[in-house]
Amino acid sequence: MSSPVRVLVVEDEALICSFIEDALSDGGFQTCSVSSGEAAMSTFRDGSEGCRALLTDVNLGDGISGWELARRIREITPGFPVVYMTSASAADWQSQGVDGSVLIEKPFAPAQLAAVVSQLLNAGV
């Protein structure tokens, strides 16, 4: 049996991050969670976590945004599956989001996260 797919989760609010980790775990995924875009880039470049999808908040406080993070990851690995989460920036998705990405607006149901990640992975994006 193959090991679960690892998802790089980028969320700067600890309670929301814990909620996301539980939701993805319930959906059969493993998570590698970080709280900033810079930490996510470092983790992604290192490659030791073996993450196969990105689930990022759009607004990550100081530093690079989720929009910028996804663009940088796509420069390294074109077609890498990206899911954005936001409560206030959904209107910017068309102009800021990477091609083939998905946006989920907060608040969302836990099952939505695993379903969307599965959808992107199965689409072979």
Number of C-alpha atoms within 10 A of each C-alpha: 3 4 8 12 16 19 23 22 25 27 26 18 12 12 10 12 18 13 12 23 21 16 18 23 15 13 18 14 18 19 21 16 22 20 18 23 27 17 13 24 17 11 18 18 12 10 10 8 14 14 18 15 22 26 26 29 29 29 21 19 15 9 12 15 18 29 22 16 21 26 19 13 19 16 11 11 10 12 16 22 27 30 24 24 23 19 13 11 15 17 9 11 16 11 8 16 21 20 14 13 18 18 20 18 14 12 10 12 12 16 13 14 20 18 13 17 24 17 14 18 16 9 10 9 15
